[in-house]
Amino acid sequence: MIDVEIGRSPAGMRTFPLAFKVEFVRLWDEAMEHGSRARLLRQYNLTRKTVSPWLVARDRGDFDARVTPGKPRRARSTMNDSERAELARLRSENAALKKKVAQSGAAQEILGKAFELLSGINDSSTDPKDMVPPAMMKAKAYRQWLARHDLS
């Protein structure tokens, strides 16, 4: 049994520390009876395609006697499932907040334009004589209003 932790890359791919590879190749070399290598691959959920480069590296001498299995150092780029889930949650929350900020900016721009329009309308219609609607005016004020607007 290999006691070395298998990590995960940011993309979710498994990463195998050198200590794991060395120990696996040692177990591979010890597996001599029929079906024992296939059993070893199944035990660690590996494929021959994954293990082949390790065997080639061993044959080239990249795994020499100085390399001994030990406690692996955790790579900075590896994340566990909870970290990946939190990252996905934060990214979706960030996207939602960006959308909300964009909507708020658009609403603020619309309200600013509406304020300018209403302010302009209010400024142009502030004749103190026209403050009372014609239907509510006394007879004398109504005649003056009609004269001012050339309606009499």
ZIKAMO-V289654 format. One record per run of one state. SS is the DSSP state (@ for helix, = for strand, . for the rest). FROM is the first residue (numbers start at 1). LEN is the number of residues. If there is no record, write none. Layout:
<<SS/FROM/LEN> <SS/FROM/LEN>>
This chain:
<<./1/6> <=/7/2> <./9/5> <=/14/2> <./16/2> <@/18/13> <./31/5> <@/36/8> <./44/4> <@/48/13> <./61/20> <@/81/44> <./125/3> <@/128/3> <./131/3> <@/134/3> <./137/2> <@/139/10> <./149/4>>
